[in-house]
């Protein structure tokens, strides 16, 4: 955020960035629960990482689709 502000000093752009960052962090959080769960159950690292990343992509797409239905554009 500091770099964006330093480069642009654009309050609207900064607000848009903070708003989008909030929404894009949410669908990534479950990955941080799934990966340790799968590793703890003995699954190998690479398949676990792929599953965690795939889950995040699916949740990102679902979030963007859902928010668009409510008029929120990211």
N, C-alpha and C positions, 0 to 999 in steps of 0.2 A: 504494500500500500504506500509505503514511503517513496519507493521508486516511481510509482505511477503519479503520485502527487508532485514529486520533484520534476518529473518530465512534462506534466500537463497542467498542473494547478487547476484542473477542471472539476468542480464540485459535483456536477451531474455525473460525470464519468466515474468518479470515486464512489458515489452512492450506488450506481449501477453495479460496479465491481463488487462492493460489499454485499449487496442484495443477492447477486448471483452466486457469490462464494458461499453464503449461508445455505442456499438451496442445493448446491452441488456437493457440499460436505455431507449432508444428511444421508444420501443413498450409499455413500462409501463406508459409513460406520458399521453396518452389519458384517462387512468383510473382516473387520478386526475382531469379531466374535467367532466367525466361521473358521478362520485359519487356525487359531489356537485349539479350537474344538477338534478339528480334523487331525491336526498334528498330534494332539494328545491321545487320539484314538488309534494312532499308529500309521496314518496315511503318509505316504512319501511327500516330500516338500513340493516338487514340481506339480503334481496333480492337485495338491491342495491350493497352490498359488493360482492355477488355472481356474479352479472352481471359485475361489474368492474373487478373482477378476471378472469372471463370467457373471457371477451374482451381481457385482457392482454395475456392470454394463446393463444388465436387465433392469436393475432398480433405477439407474439413470434414465433409461428410455421410458420406463413406467412413470417416473416422476415428471419428466418433460411433457409427456402425453397428458397426464392428469392435470398438471398446472395449466397447460394450454386450454383445457376444457373450462377452467375457471378464469381465463383471460390473463393469466400470468405468462409473459414472454421472457425467456432467458436468453 
